[in-house]
């Protein structure tokens, strides 16, 4: 029997300042089981599962990380490029949709049936179209292969368009501050 993973993983790569973080926060807020984490502050156990000792009994227990908490939902990981070795913790979860742990005499397997929506900035702060995605991210190919969809967002400098966009945003904020009824 062929088992097909039903939760797609999406990676968004783009120059800083294009709204990737705001999009991830919005998505996690719209989803009933959405979890938002920032990759530069998340640990491997914070993403997967942590062993904790009960101070009263001394017994060990498991504390769910972001991927387990977002089971049957979506886990949004911002600043994906700034994660250290924590990337390795994602491999099993993204492929098998499970997190296995064997520590302190405890062996467990927890469900992590979640879609991962990650956002990353390219190396050097600007996407170089003459390089591959792997070169732009310096990400291990095994991890990159776990993503089903990859979107590259580029900031193409256009002074006139930037001026129009800025005027539009400012007009939106000014109209939001204007008192009702024009008084």
C-alpha positions in Angstrom: 0.0 0.0 0.0 1.4 3.4 -1.0 1.2 6.0 1.7 1.0 9.5 0.4 1.7 12.5 2.7 -1.2 14.9 2.5 0.5 17.9 4.1 2.6 19.9 1.6 5.7 21.7 2.8 6.3 25.2 1.3 9.5 27.3 1.4 9.4 31.0 0.5 12.8 32.5 -0.3 13.1 36.2 -0.8 15.0 39.4 -0.2 14.5 41.0 3.2 11.6 43.4 3.6 9.1 41.8 1.3 6.6 40.8 3.9 7.4 37.1 4.4 7.3 37.3 8.2 3.9 39.1 8.2 2.5 36.5 5.8 3.6 33.6 8.1 2.1 35.3 11.2 -1.2 35.9 9.3 -1.3 32.2 8.1 -0.6 30.9 11.6 -3.3 33.1 13.0 -5.9 32.0 10.5 -5.3 28.3 11.0 -7.0 26.6 14.0 -3.8 24.6 14.8 -1.3 27.1 13.5 2.0 27.6 15.3 4.5 30.4 14.5 8.2 30.1 15.5 11.2 32.1 14.6 14.1 29.9 13.4 16.8 32.0 15.0 15.4 31.3 18.5 14.0 27.8 18.1 15.9 24.8 19.4 15.7 21.3 18.0 13.7 20.2 21.0 11.6 23.3 20.8 10.6 22.2 17.3 10.1 18.5 18.1 9.8 17.3 21.7 11.5 17.9 25.0 12.1 15.6 27.9 11.1 17.2 31.2 11.5 16.0 34.7 8.6 16.5 37.1 10.1 18.4 40.1 7.8 16.6 42.6 7.9 13.0 41.5 11.2 13.0 39.6 9.4 11.2 36.7 10.2 12.1 33.1 7.6 13.4 30.7 7.4 14.8 27.2 6.7 18.4 26.3 5.5 18.9 22.8 7.4 21.3 20.5 6.0 23.4 17.6 5.7 20.5 15.1 3.8 18.3 17.5 1.6 21.2 18.7 0.7 21.9 15.1 -0.4 18.3 14.3 -3.1 18.5 11.7 -2.4 22.1 11.2 0.4 24.3 10.0 3.8 25.1 11.5 5.2 28.4 10.3 8.9 28.8 10.7 10.3 32.2 10.0 14.0 33.0 9.6 14.5 29.4 8.4 18.0 30.3 7.0 19.2 31.4 10.5 18.6 28.0 12.1 21.7 26.1 13.0 21.7 22.3 13.4 18.0 22.5 14.3 17.4 21.7 10.6 18.3 18.1 11.3 15.4 17.8 13.7 13.0 18.5 10.9 14.0 15.7 8.5 12.0 12.9 10.1 9.0 15.1 10.9 8.7 16.5 7.4 9.1 13.1 5.7 7.5 10.7 8.1 5.1 13.1 9.8 6.2 11.6 13.1 8.8 12.5 15.8 10.6 9.7 17.5 12.3 10.1 20.8 14.5 7.7 22.8 15.8 9.3 25.9 16.0 8.6 29.7 14.6 5.2 29.2 11.6 6.5 27.4 10.8 5.6 23.8 7.9 7.3 22.0 6.6 8.4 18.7 4.5 11.4 18.3 2.3 12.6 15.4 3.5 15.6 13.5 1.0 15.6 10.6 1.6 19.2 9.8 2.4 21.4 6.8 5.6 23.4 7.2 5.5 26.9 5.8 9.0 28.3 6.1 10.5 31.7 5.0 14.2 32.3 4.4 16.4 35.1 3.3 19.2 34.4 0.8 22.8 34.4 1.8 24.2 37.9 1.6 20.7 39.4 1.9 19.9 39.5 -1.8 18.9 36.6 -4.1 21.5 36.0 -6.8 19.8 34.7 -9.9 23.1 33.4 -11.3 23.2 30.8 -8.5 21.1 27.8 -7.6 18.6 27.8 -4.8 20.9 25.6 -2.7 23.8 28.1 -3.2 21.6 31.0 -2.3 20.4 29.3 0.9 23.4 27.2 1.8 20.9 24.6 3.0 21.5 20.9 3.1 20.0 19.2 0.0 18.3 16.6 2.1 16.3 19.3 3.9 15.6 21.3 0.7 14.2 18.1 -0.9 11.6 17.8 1.8 9.8 20.9 0.5 7.1 20.3 -2.1 6.8 23.9 -3.2 9.4 26.6 -3.4 8.6 30.2 -4.1 11.3 32.8 -4.8 10.2 36.4 -4.3 12.5 39.0 -5.7 12.6 42.7 -5.0 13.0 44.4 -8.4 13.9 48.0 -7.8 11.6 50.4 -9.6 11.7 53.9 -8.2 8.3 55.0 -9.7 6.5 51.8 -8.6 8.0 52.1 -5.1 6.9 55.8 -4.9 3.3 54.8 -5.9 3.2 51.9 -3.4 4.5 54.2 -0.6 1.8 56.8 -1.5 -0.9 54.1 -1.4 0.2 52.8 2.0 0.5 56.3 3.5 -3.0 57.1 2.1 -4.4 53.9 3.7 -2.9 54.9 7.1 -4.1 58.5 6.9 -7.7 57.4 6.0 -7.7 54.9 8.9 -6.7 57.8 11.3 -9.3 60.2 10.0 -12.3 60.7 12.3 -15.6 59.3 11.0 -18.0 61.8 9.4 -15.2 64.1 8.3 -15.1 66.2 11.5 
